[in-house]
């Protein structure tokens, strides 16, 4: 069974997540729920921006005079 790990933002130590343990094993700092450099956040932002631009282009195709 694989364990989930979280990276400490202060000392960059990989910590295994065990139950309610929300502190870094190395420095004692509080571990974040989401890491700021998480790839999923960037991917979600990309897809939202993509769909906004795609809808804008489709609207402009029908709106602009021919």
N, C-alpha and C positions, 0 to 999 in steps of 0.2 A: 504494500500500500504506500503510495507516494504522499509525502507530507508537503504542505503548502509552506512557502517561505516568503518573508517580507524583508525588504532592504531598509536599513536604518538610514534616514536622511542625513544624520549628523556624521556617523563614522563609516557608513557604507558597508556594514557587516550584514551578511545574510543570516536571518533568524528564522528558526522553525516555529510555526504557529502551533502552539499546544494549548487548547482550551481558551481560558481568559487571559493568557499571558500577552499583554500589550506593551511590554517594555523590551528594549534592546538588551541582549545578553552581555554585550560588551560594555556599553556606556550607560545604560539605564534610561535612555531617552524614550519617550512615548513613540510607538510605531504608528505610522500613518495607515489609515484605512485604504487610501488609494495613493499610489505613487505618482508624482507629477509628470514623470516621463513615461507613463503607462501607454503602450502602443494602442490599446483599445480606445482611449480617449481621442487620440489623433485620428484613428480610422473613422470613428463616429463623426468627428468634425468634418473630415473630408467628404463623407457621404452626404451630410447635410448641405454642405457648400455645393457639391456636385448637383444635387437635386434642385437647389435654388437657381443655379445657373441654367440648368436644363429647362426648367419651367419658364424662366425669363426668355430664353431663346425661342421656345415654342410660341409663347405669346407674341413676341416680336415678329415672327414669321407671318402670323395672321394679322397683326396690327399695322405693320408698315405698308405704305402704298406700293403697288406694283408698277 
